[in-house]
Amino acid sequence: MHAFPAALVAMALSTSAMAQTVPPSATQAAPAPAAAGTQQQGGTTAPAKPDPAALNARLAAPLPADQAAMKAHVLFLASDAMKGREAGSPEFDIAAQYVAAQFYAAGLRPGGDQGGYLQRVPLVRYKADGQGRFVLTPAKGAAQPLVFGQDYIPAPDATHREASLSASVVFVGHGIDAPQYGHDDFNGVDVRGKIVLFFGGAPARFDGEERAFFGSPQTKLRTAAAHGAVGAILLGSATMTPEAMARMAETYDRPRMTWARPDGTGNGESIAMLGTLSPAGAAKLFAGARTPWSKIVAQAAKTTPRYRPVALPGTLAVATKTGITPVDSSNVVGLIPGSDPALKDQVVVLSAHLDHIGVGTPVNGDAINNGALDNAIGIASLIEEARRFKTDGTAPKRTLMFLAVTGEEKGLVGSDYFTNHPTVPLDHIVADVNLDMPILLYPFEDMIVYGADRSTLGPIVRRAVNSAGVDLSPDPMPEQGIFVRSDHFRFVQKGIPSVFLWPGQKGPGKAAVEHFMSTNYHKPSDDLTQPILWDQGVRFVDVNYRIAREIADGAERPLWNRGDYFGRLYKGPTTAK
């Protein structure tokens, strides 16, 4: 899962994992792996490496056929041979071919390019090329170059290999325009032709999902562009230390990824995020302004800061270079055609991401981020759900699309490409049900369905969950805004009602989820040494099947609830009342 559940904005455009500390004993889901233990490394306690023979015996232990089928997919996809399935890698391509073969074996028809299962996704890997230049020319006095790593850090621009811009700067608080909250950081100021400067994040008083949406760099850039700005700069924090800025500078040129435009540059917003300013850099821009930087710092320290826009004196010239390298990857698309003459052209998408984060820094000697739960199990669920539809003997009335996407870990890139280059007419897609990182380490007693309360999918998922013998619970972490953080949101942005399913956190769930997130999420230990409960995987597939079956066979297409924010924003079909 992409950046779950870290803030969407971690300085310029980076993401990070949630940092919680939960003792290993907090996980009560299942017995520990056969070779569990600890060993001392450099004065710290680290999990002991399992004995290979004991691990192989556990992995090869017989299971009922339905559980074994699911486990077999994960054994392959999360193996070391796949090297973490990073988008654009040869190993990801092998994984995509595996999924295509499984779709074929399940009886799905190809739904990709040129009559095949694969949809080519042209990507670019891009990164800052050099430190760039930020030069401040005050209203009076000589030009003053800002200092890389102390005052500023440049951001790469996927849309241009070289970019230069000179304009005046306007501070606009959080850079948010949200009428439903009575919040407009652009009120009373003209930013046309100017660079806007804003803090990351969004006010805590916003609804969790909408807070995450308004706090995202993409939303801020689109808002700034709608007000006529020509560029944007992020204020990392009013209290960022020089040491924190220096640490950011160490990784400023890390590669990022997006999908490619026909000219070979990357997809991006109409204006660019130019970089990040430190408090020291901001103080230089605010010098001589009607509102001093010290007042902004004091306001930022309040529980509910309220900023007024500030036109800053002088002009700022920014010049950056971006290295752009083409990379190829694929989405995998399989179809079960609808059987009803009146409904068969409508398409219900069932999605999951196939990629993970590849090979990284070694942890206890292991550098491969296998991604067993994130998201090999989601893909295994997708395959087994497809198989169930083909073996239950009743064709769905609407067409079902099984979609395994690339680049989710790079920022929902594969799903973004698909929704902008769909292999079926976009207006035929009526819903998306997304499967991402089900944490199947405990017997789940409830389920969470993000987005269920936003559309007529809500009653459908509640019936499905209840019929499987569990309850539907509200979001236990609304402040994290999970609804906007996985591939289904790219469908939402096209006006398509969508939901995202997760096992709930009743009983042992909360401790198990916290332990996974603090110990294994986006780490090499998200592998098959975890005590995965395959019978819970079968239950998870069953609930997903029930949801998809009712959507596919329902008399009415899913609709947004009247007045829902995302339904209105993206002009999706809504209920009459």
C-alpha positions in Angstrom: 0.0 0.0 0.0 1.3 3.4 -0.9 2.4 5.6 2.0 0.1 4.0 4.5 -0.6 5.4 6.9 2.0 8.2 6.7 1.1 11.8 5.8 0.7 12.3 2.1 3.1 15.2 2.3 6.5 14.5 3.8 8.3 17.6 2.9 8.4 18.0 -0.9 6.7 15.0 -2.4 8.1 12.0 -0.4 6.3 9.4 1.6 7.2 7.4 4.7 5.7 4.7 6.8 3.9 5.2 10.1 6.2 4.9 13.1 4.5 3.2 16.0 6.2 1.1 18.6 4.3 -1.9 19.6 5.9 -4.8 21.5 6.0 -8.1 19.5 3.9 -9.7 22.3 1.1 -7.4 21.3 0.3 -9.6 18.3 -2.1 -12.3 19.5 -3.2 -13.4 16.1 -1.6 -16.8 15.8 1.4 -18.8 17.0 4.8 -17.5 16.1 6.8 -19.0 13.2 8.4 -22.3 14.0 11.9 -20.9 14.2 11.0 -17.7 16.0 13.5 -16.2 18.5 15.8 -13.4 19.0 19.5 -12.7 18.6 21.8 -9.8 19.7 23.1 -7.5 16.9 25.2 -4.6 17.9 23.7 -4.4 21.4 20.1 -4.5 20.0 17.6 -7.3 19.9 16.6 -8.4 16.4 14.4 -11.3 15.2 16.5 -14.4 14.6 16.6 -15.8 11.1 14.4 -18.9 10.9 16.1 -22.2 10.4 15.7 -23.0 6.6 14.6 -26.6 7.1 12.0 -25.6 9.8 10.7 -22.7 7.6 10.4 -24.9 4.5 8.5 -27.6 6.5 6.1 -24.9 7.6 5.7 -23.4 4.2 5.1 -26.9 2.6 2.6 -28.0 5.3 -0.5 -29.4 3.7 -3.6 -27.1 3.6 -7.2 -27.5 2.3 -7.3 -26.9 -1.4 -8.8 -23.4 -1.3 -6.2 -22.2 1.2 -3.3 -23.9 -0.6 -4.3 -22.2 -3.9 -4.2 -18.8 -2.3 -0.9 -19.6 -0.6 0.7 -20.8 -3.8 0.3 -17.5 -5.4 2.0 -15.7 -2.5 4.8 -18.3 -2.4 5.7 -17.3 -5.9 4.9 -13.5 -5.9 6.6 -12.9 -2.5 9.6 -15.1 -3.2 13.1 -13.7 -3.1 13.4 -14.5 -6.8 10.8 -11.6 -7.5 13.2 -9.1 -5.7 10.3 -7.1 -4.4 8.4 -6.7 -7.7 9.4 -3.1 -8.2 7.6 -1.3 -11.0 9.8 -1.2 -14.1 12.0 -4.2 -13.0 12.4 -7.5 -14.9 11.0 -9.2 -11.9 7.8 -7.2 -12.0 7.4 -8.2 -15.6 7.7 -11.9 -14.6 5.1 -11.3 -11.9 2.8 -9.7 -14.5 3.2 -12.7 -16.8 2.3 -15.0 -13.9 -0.9 -13.1 -13.1 -1.8 -13.1 -16.8 -1.3 -16.9 -16.9 -3.5 -17.3 -13.8 -6.2 -15.1 -15.4 -6.0 -17.4 -18.4 -6.2 -20.5 -16.2 -9.3 -19.0 -14.5 -11.0 -18.6 -17.8 -10.9 -14.8 -18.0 -10.8 -13.2 -21.4 -7.9 -10.8 -22.1 -8.7 -7.1 -21.6 -5.3 -5.5 -22.3 -3.6 -4.3 -25.4 -3.8 -6.0 -28.8 -5.9 -8.8 -27.6 -3.6 -9.8 -24.7 -3.8 -9.6 -20.9 -1.2 -6.9 -20.5 -1.7 -3.2 -20.9 1.6 -1.5 -21.5 2.2 1.3 -19.1 5.0 3.7 -20.3 6.7 5.1 -17.2 9.5 7.6 -16.5 11.9 7.5 -13.6 12.8 11.1 -12.8 15.0 12.9 -10.3 16.6 16.2 -9.5 19.7 16.8 -11.7 21.9 19.1 -9.7 21.1 21.4 -6.9 19.4 24.0 -9.0 19.4 27.7 -8.2 17.0 29.8 -6.0 17.9 33.5 -6.2 16.0 36.2 -4.2 16.1 39.7 -5.6 14.8 42.0 -2.8 12.7 45.1 -3.6 15.8 47.0 -2.7 19.3 45.7 -2.9 21.4 43.1 -4.7 20.4 39.6 -5.7 20.9 37.1 -2.9 21.4 33.4 -3.8 19.8 31.0 -1.4 21.9 28.2 0.0 21.1 24.6 -1.0 20.5 22.3 2.0 20.2 25.3 4.3 17.6 27.5 2.7 16.1 25.3 0.0 16.0 21.9 -1.6 14.8 21.7 -5.3 12.1 19.3 -6.4 12.3 17.5 -9.7 9.8 18.3 -12.4 8.7 15.3 -14.4 7.1 17.5 -17.0 10.3 19.4 -17.9 14.0 18.5 -18.2 14.9 22.1 -17.6 12.8 24.7 -16.0 13.3 28.3 -15.0 10.9 30.8 -13.5 11.1 34.3 -12.0 8.1 35.8 -10.2 7.0 37.4 -7.0 6.0 35.1 -4.1 2.8 35.0 -2.1 2.4 33.1 1.2 -1.0 31.4 1.3 -1.1 29.4 4.5 -1.9 25.8 3.7 -2.7 26.6 0.1 -6.3 25.3 0.5 -9.6 26.5 -0.8 -12.4 24.5 0.9 -15.7 26.3 0.9 -17.5 23.6 2.8 -15.2 24.4 5.8 -15.3 28.1 5.3 -11.6 28.0 4.5 -10.0 30.0 1.7 -6.2 30.7 2.0 -6.4 32.7 -1.3 -9.1 35.1 0.0 -8.2 38.7 -0.8 -5.0 38.1 -2.7 -4.2 37.9 -6.4 -1.7 35.1 -7.2 -2.0 35.2 -10.9 1.5 34.9 -12.5 3.0 34.4 -9.1 4.7 31.7 -7.0 2.7 30.5 -4.0 4.3 29.4 -0.8 2.4 27.2 1.6 2.7 24.7 4.5 2.1 21.0 4.0 -0.9 19.3 5.4 -4.4 20.6 6.2 -6.2 21.9 9.3 -7.0 19.3 11.9 -10.7 20.3 12.0 -11.2 18.9 8.5 -12.8 15.5 8.1 -10.1 12.8 8.0 -10.6 11.7 4.4 -11.1 15.3 3.1 -8.1 16.4 5.3 -5.9 14.0 3.5 -7.2 15.0 0.2 -6.7 18.8 0.8 -3.3 18.1 2.3 -2.0 16.3 -0.8 0.5 18.0 -3.0 -1.6 17.2 -6.1 -4.7 19.0 -4.7 -2.6 22.0 -3.6 -1.0 22.3 -7.0 -4.3 22.1 -8.7 -5.8 24.7 -6.4 -2.9 27.0 -6.9 -3.1 26.6 -10.7 -6.9 27.3 -10.6 -6.1 30.6 -8.9 -3.6 31.5 -11.6 -0.3 30.7 -9.9 2.7 29.7 -12.0 4.6 27.7 -9.4 4.6 26.5 -5.8 7.0 26.0 -3.0 6.5 23.9 0.1 7.3 25.2 3.6 8.5 22.1 5.3 7.6 23.3 8.8 7.8 26.5 10.8 10.1 24.7 13.3 12.2 22.5 11.1 15.7 22.3 12.4 18.9 22.8 10.3 19.7 19.2 11.0 16.4 18.0 9.6 16.9 20.1 6.5 20.4 18.7 6.0 19.0 15.1 6.3 16.4 16.0 3.6 19.2 17.3 1.4 21.0 14.0 1.6 18.2 12.3 -0.4 16.9 15.2 -2.5 17.9 13.4 -5.7 16.2 10.1 -5.0 14.3 8.8 -8.1 10.5 9.1 -8.4 8.2 7.7 -11.0 5.2 8.7 -13.0 3.7 7.7 -16.4 5.1 9.0 -19.6 3.5 11.5 -22.0 4.0 11.0 -25.7 6.9 13.5 -25.8 8.9 11.4 -23.3 8.4 13.6 -20.3 6.3 12.6 -17.3 2.7 13.3 -16.4 2.3 16.0 -13.9 0.2 19.0 -12.9 0.0 22.2 -14.9 2.3 24.0 -12.5 5.3 22.5 -10.7 6.3 22.1 -7.1 9.6 24.0 -7.3 11.1 22.8 -4.0 11.0 23.1 -0.2 12.0 26.0 1.9 13.4 25.8 5.5 12.5 28.4 8.1 15.8 30.1 7.4 14.9 30.3 3.7 11.4 31.5 4.5 12.8 34.3 6.8 14.8 35.6 3.9 11.7 35.8 1.6 9.7 37.5 4.4 12.3 40.1 5.1 10.6 43.5 4.7 7.1 42.0 4.3 4.2 43.7 6.1 3.7 40.4 8.1 7.1 39.3 9.6 8.1 35.6 9.5 8.1 35.6 13.3 4.3 36.1 13.3 3.8 33.2 10.9 5.9 31.0 13.3 3.8 32.1 16.2 0.6 31.3 14.4 1.9 27.9 13.3 2.4 27.0 17.0 -1.3 27.4 17.7 -3.6 24.4 17.8 -5.8 25.8 15.1 -3.6 28.3 13.2 -5.4 30.8 10.9 -3.1 32.4 8.3 -3.7 35.4 6.2 -2.1 35.6 2.8 1.1 37.7 2.6 2.5 39.2 -0.6 6.3 39.0 -0.2 8.6 41.7 -1.5 11.0 41.2 -4.3 11.1 38.4 -6.8 12.4 34.8 -6.7 14.2 33.2 -9.6 14.2 29.4 -9.7 16.1 27.2 -12.1 16.1 23.4 -12.0 17.1 20.4 -14.1 15.5 17.0 -14.0 16.9 13.7 -15.2 14.2 11.7 -17.0 14.6 8.0 -17.9 12.0 5.9 -19.8 10.9 2.7 -18.1 8.3 0.1 -19.2 5.8 -1.7 -17.1 2.3 -3.3 -17.4 -1.1 -3.5 -15.9 -2.8 -6.9 -16.2 -6.4 -7.0 -17.3 -8.8 -9.9 -17.4 -12.5 -9.9 -18.1 -15.6 -12.0 -17.4 -18.2 -10.7 -19.9 -21.6 -9.8 -18.6 -24.6 -12.0 -19.5 -27.5 -9.5 -19.4 -28.2 -7.8 -22.7 -29.1 -4.6 -21.0 -26.3 -4.5 -18.4 -23.3 -6.3 -20.0 -21.7 -3.1 -21.3 -21.4 -1.8 -17.7 -18.1 -2.8 -16.1 -17.4 -3.5 -12.4 -13.6 -3.3 -11.7 -11.9 -5.4 -9.1 -8.5 -4.0 -8.5 -5.3 -4.8 -6.6 -1.7 -3.6 -7.0 1.0 -6.1 -8.1 4.1 -4.0 -7.4 6.0 -3.5 -4.2 9.2 -1.5 -3.3 11.9 -3.8 -4.6 15.4 -4.1 -3.0 16.4 -1.6 -0.3 18.7 -1.2 2.7 19.5 -4.5 4.4 17.8 -5.2 7.7 19.3 -8.1 9.6 21.1 -9.1 6.4 18.0 -9.1 4.2 17.5 -6.4 1.6 14.5 -7.8 -0.4 11.2 -6.2 0.4 9.1 -9.3 -0.5 5.7 -7.6 0.0 3.8 -10.7 1.1 0.9 -8.9 2.7 1.5 -5.7 0.6 0.2 -6.8 -1.8 0.9 -10.4 -2.9 -2.1 -11.5 -0.8 -4.3 -8.8 -2.5 -3.3 -10.2 -5.9 -3.9 -13.8 -4.7 -7.3 -12.7 -3.5 -8.0 -11.2 -6.9 -7.0 -14.4 -8.7 -9.0 -16.7 -6.5 -12.1 -14.4 -6.7 -11.9 -14.6 -10.5 -11.7 -18.4 -10.2 -14.7 -18.5 -8.0 -16.8 -16.4 -10.5 -15.8 -18.8 -13.3 -16.6 -22.0 -11.3 -19.8 -21.0 -9.6 -21.8 -21.7 -12.8 -23.6 -18.3 -13.0 -22.3 -15.6 -15.3 -22.5 -12.1 -13.9 -25.0 -9.7 -15.5 -22.5 -6.9 -15.7 -19.0 -7.4 -17.0 -16.3 -7.9 -14.4 -12.8 -6.6 -14.9 -10.0 -8.0 -12.8 -7.2 -5.4 -12.8 -3.7 -5.9 -11.4 -1.9 -2.5 -11.6 1.7 -1.4 -11.5 3.2 1.5 -9.7 0.9 1.8 -6.8 3.9 2.2 -4.5 5.1 5.1 -6.7 2.0 7.1 -6.1 -1.0 5.2 -7.6 0.7 5.5 -11.0 -0.6 2.4 -12.8 -4.2 3.0 -11.8 -3.8 6.7 -12.8 -2.6 5.6 -16.2 -5.4 3.1 -16.6 -8.2 5.6 -15.7 -6.6 8.0 -18.2 -6.1 5.3 -20.8 -8.8 2.7 -20.1 -9.1 -0.4 -22.1 -12.9 -0.1 -22.1 -14.9 3.1 -22.4 -14.5 5.0 -19.1 -18.2 5.8 -18.9 -18.9 2.1 -18.9 -17.1 1.6 -15.6 -19.7 1.8 -12.8 -17.7 0.8 -9.7 -14.3 -0.2 -8.4 -13.7 -2.5 -5.4 -10.1 -2.4 -4.4 -8.0 -5.0 -2.5 -4.8 -3.7 -0.9 -2.8 -5.2 1.9 -5.3 -7.2 3.9 -3.4 -8.0 7.1 -4.4 -11.7 7.5 -2.5 -12.4 10.7 -5.6 -12.8 13.0 -9.1 -14.2 12.8 -11.0 -11.1 11.8 -14.2 -10.3 13.7 -15.3 -7.4 11.6 -14.5 -5.5 8.4 -13.8 -1.9 7.4 -14.9 -0.7 4.0 -13.5 2.7 3.2 -15.9 4.8 1.2 -18.9 2.7 2.1 -20.8 5.7 3.5 -20.3 7.7 0.3 -22.4 5.8 -2.2 -25.0 3.2 -2.7 -22.2 0.7 -2.5 -22.6 1.1 1.3 -25.7 -1.1 1.8 -24.2 -3.7 -0.7 -21.0 -4.1 1.3 -22.9 -4.2 4.6 -25.1 -7.0 3.4 -22.1 -8.9 2.1 -20.1 -8.5 5.3 -23.1 -9.5 7.5 -23.8 -12.5 5.4 -20.3 -13.7 6.0 -21.0 -13.6 9.7 -19.1 -10.4 10.7 -20.0 -6.8 11.4 -19.1 -3.7 9.4 -17.2 -1.3 11.6 -16.4 2.5 11.1 -13.0 3.7 10.2 -10.8 3.3 13.4 -8.3 5.8 12.1 -10.2 8.6 10.4 -7.3 11.0 10.9 -5.3 8.9 8.4 -7.7 9.5 5.4 -7.2 6.0 4.1 -9.9 6.5 1.4 -7.7 8.7 -0.7 -4.5 6.5 -0.4 -4.9 3.5 -2.7 -5.8 2.7 -6.3 -9.5 3.0 -6.0 -9.1 6.8 -5.5 -8.0 7.1 -9.1 -11.4 5.8 -10.1 -13.1 8.2 -7.6 -11.3 11.0 -9.4 -13.1 10.0 -12.6 -16.5 10.1 -10.8 -16.8 6.4 -10.3 -18.2 5.1 -6.9 -15.5 3.0 -5.2 -14.7 1.2 -2.0 -11.6 -0.3 -0.4 -11.9 -3.4 1.9 -9.9 -4.3 5.0 -10.2 -6.8 7.8 -11.4 -5.0 10.9 -9.6 -4.4 14.2 -12.0 -5.9 16.7 -10.6 -8.5 19.1 -6.9 -9.3 18.3 -7.0 -7.1 15.2 -5.8 -3.8 16.6 -2.7 -5.2 18.2 -1.9 -7.3 15.1 -2.3 -4.3 12.7 -0.2 -2.1 14.9 2.5 -4.7 15.2 2.6 -5.3 11.4 2.7 -1.6 10.7 5.5 -0.9 13.1 7.6 -4.0 12.5 7.0 -5.3 8.9 5.3 -2.7 6.7 7.6 -1.7 3.8 10.4 -3.8 5.3 12.0 -7.1 4.3 10.2 -8.9 7.1 6.9 -8.6 5.2 7.5 -12.1 3.9 6.4 -15.6 4.4 8.0 -16.0 7.8 4.9 -14.1 9.2 2.1 -16.2 10.7 -0.3 -15.7 7.9 -3.7 -17.3 8.4 -4.7 -18.7 5.1 -8.2 -19.6 6.3 -8.7 -15.9 6.9 -7.6 -15.3 3.3 -10.4 -17.6 2.1 -12.9 -15.7 4.3 -11.6 -12.4 2.8 -12.1 -13.7 -0.8 -15.6 -14.8 0.1 -16.6 -11.4 1.3 -15.1 -9.8 -1.8 -16.9 -12.2 -4.0 -20.3 -11.5 -2.3 -19.8 -7.7 -2.8 -18.7 -8.0 -6.4 -21.6 -10.5 -7.2 -24.2 -8.1 -5.8 -22.8 -5.1 -7.7 -22.6 -7.1 -10.9 -26.1 -8.4 -10.6 -27.9 -5.5 -9.1 -30.8 -3.8 -10.8 -29.3 -0.3 -10.5 -25.8 0.9 -11.1 -23.9 2.3 -8.0 -24.5 6.0 -7.4 -22.9 8.6 -5.2 -25.0 9.7 -2.2 -26.5 13.0 -2.9 -24.3 15.8 -1.5 -21.2 13.6 -1.0 -18.1 15.8 -1.4 -16.1 13.5 -3.8 -19.2 12.7 -5.8 -19.8 16.4 -6.3 -16.2 17.3 -6.9 -15.7 14.7 -9.6 -19.2 15.0 -11.1 -20.2 11.4 -10.6 -23.7 10.0 -10.9 -25.7 10.7 -7.8 -28.9 9.5 -6.1 -32.1 11.5 -6.5 -32.3 12.1 -2.8 
